[in-house]
């Protein structure tokens, strides 16, 4: 499943999720609809909310279906919240359980799905992506089942407060003014308060409230730091940053996976995010899987052949006619990936 811009929408594409009105959130086209030229024209006139289509990647893998179901379920859950109802925590738990079970089978395929499915910071896909990254970290840290459940719930609900934010601010193409940013900074507390009256565990509420806090005390809403931030929250914070910077935004294009890793390392060096979490994430996630076709900054087209210790600096092979050249990017710091062309 992939999010597509309206100018990229083409006849023949199949909707993976319902297309909803940007303002009323009513369904304009149902999931499963095969787009025709009339649909394309009408949607361009209506300028709806996000459009998601089935992706050709991983179509035969059960992880693809699980990802689609997770996004679809959270879309329904969040619509209920927008309609004035409390969040259905039992349904959110079901989504978490599905992701946890899939991670036990193949954690890297879910991570790749999260990276391929571009997500705005206020979108359902972003929440699912952050949940996948968070649970991937938790699994590799051997967290107990109860902690994994709390982590997954907090990750899926971390941005629930943005459902109450003006969409004009969430989708603004330029830099937010100080006043606008102060409004956006209210979303963790608004989200936290929206969970009152539900059976949400306290630890989950802490994640929702504190996921923008920093270890050095420079975050918001309260400016707490260090041990006052729960470890589960620190995991979600790292996952949130990585998905945010590696997804397209109205005001900037997405960063490449290795650039996202460098952002995490820079924030870690500055004392803002947890070093244990960052170290594990940057070492365990396969950012450029074997078989991935990329363009190097030299202009050469290469295929990833080995991705081990530092997967964001993999070994690649470059073909020029009958000649084959192997390049270890970890040993050649001036050569790096500048574009992802395809993933097998």
N, C-alpha and C positions, 0 to 999 in steps of 0.2 A: 504494500500500500504506500502510495506517495501523494504528498500534497502538490497540486499543480496550480500555477498562476492562470488567470483567465485567458491571457494571451497565448498560453501554451495548450489550452484545451482543444482537443480535436475530436471529430466524429470517429466513432469506433471505440473510444475509451469507455471503460466500465466503472461506474461509481462503486467505491468500496464502502462509503458511508453516505447517509442522506446529506443533501445540500440544503442548508437552512438559510432563511432570511436573516440578514445581518442585524435587523432591529427587533423583529418579533420572535425570532428563532423558530418559526414555523417551517415545516418541511416543504421545500420547493420541488425536489426530485428525490425519489426513494433510492436507497442502496440497491445495487444490482442493475440500475438503469444503464443501458448502452447509449452513450451520447450520440445525437445526430446533429446536423448542421443547424436545425431550428433551435435545439437546446443551447448550442454554443452562442448563437446570436442573442437569445433571450437572457441567458445568464450574464452576458457582457452588459446588457442593459440594466439588469437588476443589481449587479455587483454584490453577490451574496457573500456569506462567510466562507470559510475555507472549503475547497473542493479536493476530495481525496479519491484517487483511482487505484485500481488493482495494479500492483507492480509486477513486472516480468521477473524480478529477482525472487528466488526462493519459492516460486509458486508451488513446487511439488513437496515442500517441506511443511510438516505440521506446525512448525513455529510461525510460519506466515499466517496461518489461520488463527492461531492463538493470539498473535499480535492484533489482527483485525478485530477479533472478538473483544479483546481487552479495550481497544479504543472505542468500539461501538458501545460496549457496556458503560464505560465512563462517560461517553457522550450522553447516553440516556440518563445516567445518574445526575450529571451536572445540569441537564435540562430541567429535571425535577427541582433542583435547588433554585434555578433561575425562576421557576414558576412559583416559588415561595415555600417549598417544602424543605424539611430537614434532610440532610444527606443520609442515604440508606447505607449504613456502615456494613450491614451483613452482605450486601451486594459487592461492596468494595473489597471485602475480605475474600470473596469468591475469585475476584480478579487477581488478587495477590497470590492466592493458592495456585492458580493456573500458571502464573509466571514462575513461582518457586519450583513447581514440578518440572516445567520445561527447562529451567536452568540446570536441573539435575541430569537431564538427558544431554543437552548441548548448550552450554552457556555462551559460547562465542557466536552462534547463529543468531541468538536473540540480540546480542550486542550489535551485530551488523545490521539487523533489522531496525534497531533504534537509530543507528547512524544514518541509514538510507532514508528513513521517513522523516523528512524535514519538518520541524515543528516551531511555530511561533511560541514565545514565552508564555502566552496566555492560552494556548490551545490544549485540547485533550491529548493530542499526541505527545506534547512536551511532558505532561504528567506521567504518561505511560513510559516514555523514554527514561525519565528520571527514576522511575520505579525500577526499571530493568537494570540501569547502571548501579543503583543503590543496592539492589538485591545481589547483583553480581559481586559487588564489593563485600557485602555481608557474608555471602556463601564462601568466598575465598578467605574470609577471616574466621570461618567456622563458627558463626554466631548460632546460638541455640534457636530452635524452632519458634519459640515465643518471641524472641528478639527479631527474627526475620519477619514475623507477622506484623509486629509494631513498626518495623522499618518500612515494609511495603505499604502499609496503610498511610503512614506519614508522608511517604514519597508521592503517592497518588493524590493525596489531599493537600500537598504543601502549598499550592497556589489557589486553593478554593476561594480565597479572599478576592482574587482578581475577577471572579464572577460578578462582584459588586462594584467594580471599577468602570468609569466611563470608557466605552470602546474607542472613542476618539483619541484618548490618551494612550491606550494600549497599542493602537495602530499608527500613531503619529510617526511620520517619516523623518522628522528632524529631531534635534536635541530638545529635551523637555526643559521648560523653564523651571526655576526654583520652586515656584508655586505648584506647578504640575507634578514635579518629582515628589514634593511633600505629600501630595494626594496618593500617588502610587505607593509611597512608603507606608501608607496605612494598611495595605492589603494583608500583611501577616497578622496584625491584631484583629482586623475584620474577619479574616478567615478563622482565627482562633475562637472568636466570640460566636461565630456561626455554628460552631460545634456544640455549643451549650444546649442541653436538653437532649443530646444523643448519647448513645452508649460508647462514645469514642474514648479509648483509654487515655489517661493523662499524658503518657509518653508521646502519643500521637499529636496531641494538642501542642506539646512543647516543640515538636518538629515544625508544625505549621506556623507557630508564633516566632520561632527563633532561626529559621533557615537562612535569613539574611544577616544574622549576627556573625561577627568575625572573631577569631581567636585572640586578636590584639585589642579587641574592644571598639573597633572602628565601624561596626555594622549598625543595623537598626532592627527593631524599633527602640530597644533600651540601651544599646551600647554595652552589653555584657560581653565577657570574654572568658578565655581559659576554661576551667572546669565547670563554670556556670552554664556552659553550653553542653548539652548531652552528647555522648559519642554518636548516637544514632543521627542526631541533627547534623553533626559534622560530616557524616557520610552523605546525607542528602544534599548538603551545601556543595560538596565537590561534584556530585552528579549533576546538580542544577547548573553550575557554572559551565561544566563541559558541554552539556546539551545546548545551553544558550549560545555559546560562542561558535559551535559547529553547525548551527542552523541559520538559515537566512533570516534577516530582519528587514523591516521597512527602511531602516536607515543605513544598513550595511549588508554586504554579502556574507555568506558563511565562511568560517575559517576551515582549513583542512584539518584532518584529525591530529597530525603532528603539531600543528599550530595551537590546537586546543590543549594538547598535553603541555606545551611550553607555557601557556597561560596558567595552567594549574601549578607548574613548577615555580613560576614567577610569584604567584600568590602565596605559595608555600614558603618560598625564601623570604618573603616580606612578613611572614608570621601571621597571615590572615586565615589560612586553612590548615587542617590537620596534616602533619607530615606522614604519619603512618598510613592514612587513607590515600594520600596522593602517591606515595611510593608504591603501594600495592596496585592501585588503578593503572598507573603508567607502565608498570611492569607486566601486568596480567592481560590487559586488553590487547587483542590483536587488531590494530588499527588498519593495517594494510595486509589482508589475508593473502596467502599464496594463490596465484592465478589472477590477482588484481592487475589490470592494465593501467599504467600511469604515464604521465609526462614528467620528465625531469627538468630542472631549471636550465639544463644545457640544450633543451629543445628536443632531446631524444625521447622516443617512445620505448617504454620498458615494461617487462612483466615481473611481478614479484614471485620469487622462487623459494624464498625462505624467510620466515618471520618468527624470530625467537625472543631473545632477551629484551631487546628494545624494538618492538614491532613497528614503531614509527620511524625507525631507521633500518629497513629490511635489506636483504640481498636481492638484487634485481638482475635480469638479463636483458641486454640490448642487442637487437638483431639489425645488422646492416648488410643487406644482400645475403651472401653466404657466410658472412662473418658474425660471430657471436662473442659478446663481451659481457663478463660478469662484473658487477659493481657492488661492493659492500658499502652501503651508505653510512653505516656506523663507523667505518674506517676512512670515509671521505667526507669530512664535515662541510666542504664547500659545495657538495652536490646534494640536492634534496628534491623531493617530490613537489611539483608545482600544480598538478592537476590530477584528479582521478578520472579516468576515461571510462572504465567498465569494471565490474566485479563479477566474477564467475560464481 
